[in-house]
Amino acid sequence: CFAFLAKGAKWKNVEPWEVNPSNTEGLSDAFVFTNLGADIQKWEDASSTNILGDGSTTTETLVADTSSPDNKNEAYFGDIGSPGAIAVTIVWGIFGGPPSQRKLVEWDQVYDQVDFDWSATGETDKMDFENVATHEIGHSVGMGHPDDSCAEETMYRFTTFGETKKRTLNSGDILGIK
C-alpha cells in the first residue's frame, strides 16, 4: 500500500526548507514551524535518512513554483484556487532517463486557508494541520498516492474534517519510504 511520484526519483542532496507560517486560521507561527519539522522527522525516522534538512521561517511572501523551480523548498498558507484541494505539494525533479539520473530537486507546499479552516487539535469542523502536513510532506519525500484500497495509509488521497489518523505513518507508508 504505497506508491512513488516517480520510480527511482530520490533526493540526492539534503536541502533546507522555509515556511512563512502566517495564516488567518489562528495557528501560531511556532506551531506551524515546529509541526512541519516534526512531520518531516517522521518520514526521516522511518527511512533512517536525513532527507529534507533543516527549516527556517520567513516573513517574505512565498509563491509556489508552477512553471520552473527556483531552488527554494517552501511552504505557506494561501489560496489554491482549485475547488476541493485542501493543500498541494509541487515536486520538481528529473523523473525519466536512467535510474542514476533520476532525482528530486525541489518542493513547494500551499495550504488553502481560503476554502478551509484549520485546527491544531483535530476539531471536527476543521482540517487538522498535522494530519494534512504529514501527508503533504510524504509527497515532498517522493511518495505518491496508493490505490483506493489503502484508506488507512497517510498517503491515501482523501481526508475529511477533524481526521487525525494520518498524523502517524502506517505500515505501507513506512515500507514505501524505506
Disulfide bonds with the S-S distance in Angstrom:
Cys1-Cys150 2.00
